[in-house]
Amino acid sequence: MIRGENWLGDVDFSEYPQKGPVFATLKEPGFFRKAFIDGGSVAWPNGADVAPESLYEQLLQKEQNRECGVRQ
């Protein structure tokens, strides 16, 4: 669950381990749970981070797909 000033939603992180070596450990539930907020980004102890803009874009895309009837 990701929450911003005026928005709230679920983000699917399942594709992140394929985005590069720094994200590969995110598929391990124990490591994934070590996430913390660093300057507005979701970050992990190995240096992996996801900017809030990326999360927001995912939420917007998900909402647009839902409005158009695209199955997620």
Secondary structure as UniProt FT lines:
FT   STRAND          2..3
FT   STRAND          8..9
FT   TURN            14..15
FT   HELIX           16..19
FT   HELIX           21..27
FT   HELIX           29..32
FT   TURN            33..34
FT   STRAND          36..38
FT   TURN            39..40
FT   STRAND          41..43
FT   TURN            45..46
FT   STRAND          49..50
FT   HELIX           52..68
//
